[in-house]
Amino acid sequence: MLLTLIGKERNEMRSHLSIAILMIIAALTYGCSDPSANKQKATVANAQQESNAPKSSGTETLTISPANSKVEFVASKVTRSHNGSFKQFSGQIDLDPNNIPAGRVTIDIDTSSVVADDDQLTGHLKTPDFFDVAKFPKATFVSTKIEPGTGAQTFNVTGNFDLHGVKKSISFPATINVTPENVTINAEFSINRKDFGIVYAGKADDLIRDGVVIKLNLNVPRKK
C-alpha cells in the first residue's frame, strides 16, 4: 500500500513537472517577438574620462526638459512587450553650431518617475528587482565623443551611462539636426539590462528578455 502511494506521488510530480516544461516551451514558441532583436545594439565598454575642457566662444547652452523631449524604453517578456518612459529628467546640450562633434549632451533622469503601460508593472519597476529607485534615485548620461556617421545628419554618440549603480560607456547611432530654431537628436538602440546589474529573471513560465530598447527624442529650442 505504501509503495503504491509513493508511486502515485512520483507520477503526479512527474506530471506536474512535464506540464510546467510544456508551458515554458509553449510560451517560448508562441510568445511575442523580441522588440530589441532588430534594433542596433549599443557598444558597451568601461566608463571613459569625461572632458572638462572649456567651451568655445560660440557654444550655446540649450536646456533639455520633459516639455521638449522624451526618454522612453520598450522591454519584453516571453508573452508580451511593455512600453515605458521617465516623466522627470533634465539636461543640456552644449552646441557649437559650426562643429557638431565638438558638442556635449548630458541628461539626468529621476528614476522614481518611471511609468509603464501597466500600473502594477510601474510599481514593480521601482523595486529592487529593477531600478531600485530608493537606492539609485538617479540615472545619468554624459557624452564623451560625437563622431560623424555614414549618412547625412547621422552620428555615432559615445558617453558614460550610469544606471542602477553601474557606470559604463555606451556607443549608439543618432540623428542630429540643427536648425535656426532648435536641435533635434533622435536615437533608438538596445542595451542589455544585465550589463547594468538588472538581473531579475521574471516568472518561470514568463521569462523577461535581456534586451531593452532605448528611445531618445530630444527637440530642444535654441535661444533667440
Secondary structure, DSSP 4 states (H G I P E B T S, - for coil): -HHHHHHHHHHHHHHHHHHHHHHHHHHHHHS---TTTTSPBPEEEE--PPP-PPPPTT-EEEEE-TTTEEEEEEEEBSS-EEEEEES-EEEEEEE-TT-GGG-EEEEEEEGGGEEESSHHHHHHHTSTTTT-TTT--EEEEEEEEEEE-SSTTEEEEEEEEEETTEEEEEEEEEEEEE-SSEEEEEEEEEEEGGGGT----EETTEEBPSEEEEEEEEEEEPP-
